[in-house]
Structures are given as structure tokens and as C-alpha cells.
């Protein structure tokens, strides 16, 4: 095992979703234990049920704090935050109790990361409706973690080994995008993306491309003026600040050039502009990471998949990639802090 492996907290996600079973599948890969010490934050009763549907032979070990974990292949260390009864778990059917539990896992993991009890947080999927049903009115993980860490400015990045995209706006209707982007919001996204690429991905002088909003990036105002009126001023300011940024580029060509390796990340104006090309390339191994917050957080880039929950066939690829990326980001940030 590698010396000084970081403790990575993995939240179980929605107990009624695929989170518990993809954790069991992912942590059957002994190679992950060479990178980190995986600590599952969830409910040991839920994982006992998940073992049945997956046929897992992993040993479940209950711990009360990170220092008690053995972190050895063949065993999963679980810090139980909730105490759900077996008859409260119905795969694919969230309840107020399971909705509350999934939020409690995220809060517990975030607080441990803030207190440096764990080095990073990896989150399994939650369901926004179930979250709201339990009385937590957030659009998702990102907003909850940002509030818990006291962060006002943050950026959602989707990352893989071939493509990285950052989003200026996240979960809003497409009809509100034009009114929601601003020079300041785009500038903030460029700054946080550039800093994140440097500190957490180990890229010395990151190249950032910015997508336009309209077809053909507006084509000199024929198809819209947001590029010249809103986006370009942000590029000019960030370039003066030392960021290696260019654009705005037509959205229909920018991702082709990013895949050729011409850019380290693409800043996108809205959710689907970035996620559609990203998921075409990284559907099974993409990772969602939150930049700008004072803790390292990565996540799977898929949902709870209620339709297949409890059937033992969910793909753990994105979770494995998220754990590896969290470990990599810890290493990169440690080197930056140490000046090595």
C-alpha cells in the first residue's frame, strides 16, 4: 500500500437508489485501496441489503470515526449516520426517511472534510425530488455543499481524461439562460476554472476556451449579441489578469478542438451545452467535481437510476473514476501547498 494514503469519504447517496450497490462493486476493486483509504458514510443496514442484490462477498465493518477504519481490500469501513430499518428500504421507492438520510450523509461528510478528518468527499447520486420531499430545498449536492462550506462562488465541472467542461449556469430552465449569464458570472467561472486546473489538476498554465451562447457564436450579432455584449468583455478582463483564455467560439466546433487537445477546459454557458458533448465521450467514466469550495469534492455524473436499483447491474465506472480523481486532486493540492 502507498504510504500516507488519504482518507476519502464516500457518501452512499439515496438509500433507495443505486448508490449502495455501485459502492460495493467499486470497492471490490482492490486497486483503489492502493490509492486511498475509502470510508463509506451511510448506513450499514442498507449495505447489508445491497449485498444480497449484488451477491457481494465483501465484509462490512462498522466504524464510529475515520481512525477506526482498517481500509483493507475485501472489507468496507462504514460510518453509519442513519439507522434505517430493513423494511424501510424499497429499491426505487424513496421516502421522507430515505431522503433525509441521503442529505445527512452529505452533511456529515462535508463537515468531516471541513474539519480535516477526511481528505476529500466523493458523492453517490441523490434525487432532488426526494431531497425536497424530506424538507431540504436545494437543487442538488453542489448547492448544499456550497452552503455548508460558506461558499458563495463555485463552479460545477465535468471532467474526464479527454474533456473537461465548466458551467456558467447550472440547473435553470433554458428560457432563463440568456438573462442569467453576465460578464461577472462568466469572469468568475473562468477564474475558478483556471485556479482549479492549476491547484487540483496539476496543470501549470491551463488553456481555457469559452463557448458562445448562440449559433455560430452570434455571427457578428446576426443571431444574437450576447457574445459581444456579455461574453467578450469577460475574456478581455481575464486575459489581462493573466488567464490563458480565448473565445467566444461557436458551440458546434469548440468541443471538437478540445478533444484534439487544444484546450484544458471549455467554459460553457448552460447545462446541456456542456453535458451533452461530455456525456457522449464520458458516459460511463465522467466525474462531476466542484471547484471553488474549500474542500475536494468529486461525484458520479449520473442519477439514482431507480429503474434498475436493487437489481445488481448498475455500472460503477463513474464512481471508480470519481474516487481516483479525488485521490489525484488531493495529491496535486498537497504538492501545491508544499511547493513541490
VENHU-V155627 format. One record per backbone hydrogen bond with DSSP energy under -0.5 kcal/mol. NH is the residue of the N-H (numbers start at 1). CO is the residue of the C=O. If there is no record, write none. Layout:
nh & co
NH & CO
NH & CO
This chain:
nh & co
2 & 34
5 & 2
6 & 35
8 & 6
8 & 37
9 & 7
9 & 120
10 & 8
10 & 39
11 & 9
11 & 122
12 & 41
14 & 125
17 & 14
18 & 304
22 & 18
23 & 19
24 & 20
25 & 21
26 & 22
27 & 23
28 & 25
29 & 26
30 & 28
32 & 29
33 & 30
34 & 31
35 & 31
35 & 32
36 & 32
37 & 6
38 & 36
39 & 8
40 & 38
40 & 77
41 & 10
42 & 40
42 & 79
46 & 43
47 & 43
48 & 44
49 & 45
50 & 46
51 & 47
52 & 48
52 & 49
53 & 49
54 & 50
55 & 51
56 & 51
59 & 74
61 & 59
61 & 76
63 & 78
68 & 65
69 & 66
74 & 27
75 & 72
76 & 59
77 & 38
78 & 61
78 & 76
79 & 40
80 & 63
80 & 78
81 & 42
81 & 79
82 & 42
88 & 85
89 & 86
90 & 88
92 & 16
93 & 90
99 & 95
100 & 96
101 & 97
102 & 98
103 & 99
104 & 100
105 & 101
106 & 102
107 & 103
108 & 104
109 & 105
110 & 106
111 & 107
112 & 108
113 & 109
114 & 110
115 & 111
116 & 113
117 & 112
118 & 112
119 & 7
120 & 7
121 & 296
122 & 9
123 & 298
124 & 11
128 & 126
131 & 127
132 & 128
133 & 129
134 & 130
135 & 132
136 & 131
137 & 135
138 & 136
144 & 140
145 & 141
146 & 142
147 & 143
148 & 144
149 & 145
150 & 147
151 & 146
154 & 152
155 & 291
157 & 155
157 & 289
158 & 165
159 & 157
159 & 287
160 & 163
165 & 158
166 & 266
167 & 156
168 & 268
169 & 269
172 & 170
176 & 173
177 & 174
180 & 176
180 & 177
181 & 177
186 & 182
187 & 183
188 & 184
189 & 185
190 & 186
191 & 187
192 & 188
193 & 189
194 & 190
195 & 191
196 & 192
197 & 193
198 & 194
199 & 195
200 & 196
201 & 196
201 & 197
203 & 197
204 & 202
206 & 203
208 & 206
208 & 244
209 & 265
210 & 246
211 & 267
212 & 249
217 & 214
218 & 215
219 & 216
222 & 218
222 & 219
223 & 218
229 & 225
230 & 226
231 & 226
232 & 227
234 & 230
234 & 231
235 & 231
236 & 232
237 & 233
238 & 234
239 & 235
240 & 236
241 & 237
242 & 239
243 & 238
244 & 206
245 & 243
246 & 208
248 & 210
249 & 210
253 & 250
254 & 250
255 & 251
257 & 253
258 & 254
259 & 255
260 & 256
261 & 258
262 & 257
264 & 207
265 & 207
266 & 164
267 & 209
268 & 166
268 & 266
271 & 170
274 & 270
274 & 271
275 & 271
276 & 272
278 & 274
279 & 275
280 & 276
281 & 277
282 & 278
283 & 279
286 & 282
287 & 159
288 & 299
289 & 157
289 & 287
290 & 297
291 & 155
291 & 289
297 & 295
298 & 121
299 & 288
300 & 123
301 & 286
308 & 305
309 & 305
311 & 308
320 & 316
321 & 317
322 & 318
323 & 319
324 & 320
325 & 321
326 & 322
327 & 323
328 & 324
329 & 325
330 & 326
331 & 327
332 & 328
333 & 329
334 & 330
335 & 331
336 & 332
337 & 333
338 & 334
339 & 335
340 & 335
